[in-house]
Amino acid sequence: MIEAVFLDFDGSLSIEISGHAGGNKGHDLVCAGVSSVVQMFEIGINGVLNLKKKL
């Protein structure tokens, strides 16, 4: 199971993604899709907010 936890530290958002979708490691399309969406989210937020750090 893949779990996403959203945390708020005094107004700073933190997102933790962990787990595995259950397919064979290295050949799991669901995990690859989650990784891709999270990376695109990070790139998009950094671009919109003009940040230079990883979320």
C-alpha positions in Angstrom: 0.0 0.0 0.0 1.2 3.5 -0.8 0.6 6.1 1.9 0.7 9.9 1.6 0.9 11.9 4.7 0.5 15.7 4.6 1.9 17.6 7.6 1.7 21.2 8.6 4.7 22.6 10.6 3.8 26.1 11.6 2.5 26.9 8.1 5.1 24.9 6.2 3.7 22.0 4.3 5.5 18.6 4.3 4.5 15.6 2.2 5.7 12.1 3.0 5.1 9.3 0.5 5.9 5.8 1.5 5.1 2.2 0.8 4.8 -0.1 -2.2 1.8 -1.0 -4.5 2.5 -4.7 -4.3 4.0 -5.4 -7.7 7.5 -6.7 -8.4 10.0 -4.0 -7.5 11.4 -2.4 -10.6 8.4 -3.5 -12.7 5.4 -1.8 -10.9 3.5 0.7 -13.0 1.5 2.0 -10.0 4.7 2.9 -8.1 6.2 4.4 -11.2 3.1 6.5 -11.7 3.1 7.7 -8.1 6.7 8.7 -8.3 6.1 10.6 -11.5 3.1 12.5 -10.1 5.0 13.4 -6.9 8.0 14.6 -8.9 5.8 16.7 -11.3 4.1 18.2 -8.2 7.4 19.2 -6.7 8.6 20.8 -10.0 5.3 22.6 -10.5 5.2 24.0 -7.0 8.8 25.1 -7.1 8.1 26.8 -10.5 4.9 28.6 -9.3 6.4 29.7 -6.0 9.9 30.3 -7.5 11.5 28.0 -4.9 15.0 26.5 -5.2 14.6 23.7 -2.7 13.0 20.2 -2.7 9.7 19.8 -1.0 
